[in-house]
Amino acid sequence: MKRSIVFIALCLVASVSFAQDIPPGAVMLGERRVDFHADHDVISVGSYEGWFKDIVVWVERNNIEMFNLVVTYGNGEKERFDTRLVFDEGTRSRVLHLEGGKRHIRNMAFAFKTVGSWTEGRARVVVYGIR
């Protein structure tokens, strides 16, 4: 019984610490698991109808280097973030401000390469929108 209570308490602490790193009011827009070679990928937001002023990128399970994030808005316009972000597992980007006020996001494309260990598995990239 004591072990169960300790386990539940540890799970709650872990979930709270993860949630504290995500800005308040953030909504998960999409995610992608990335492979072990340099590549290009797209995270489709889908039918989510929200409007956002900022985005944040979170990386789990392995280390990656992300290049040139391109956000495509609902009206087809594109905004390019010429970045070279290096993420350690469990870290997030700074808040990336979207030009033009609150925008509807269609998808986000990015180039990447995994810089972590093969033994850690594929990295998970999650993008959050902030209203």
LINLIN-V464616 format. One record per run of one state. SS is the DSSP state (alpha for helix, beta for strand, coil for the rest). FROM is the first residue (numbers start at 1). TO is the last residue. If there is no record, write none. Layout:
# LINLIN-V464616
{{SS	FROM	TO} {SS	FROM	TO}}
This chain:
# LINLIN-V464616
{{coil	1	1} {alpha	2	21} {coil	22	25} {beta	26	34} {coil	35	38} {beta	39	44} {coil	45	51} {beta	52	52} {coil	53	53} {beta	54	60} {coil	61	63} {beta	64	73} {coil	74	77} {beta	78	87} {coil	88	90} {beta	91	92} {coil	93	95} {beta	96	97} {coil	98	102} {beta	103	103} {coil	104	104} {beta	105	114} {coil	115	117} {alpha	118	120} {coil	121	122} {beta	123	130} {coil	131	131}}
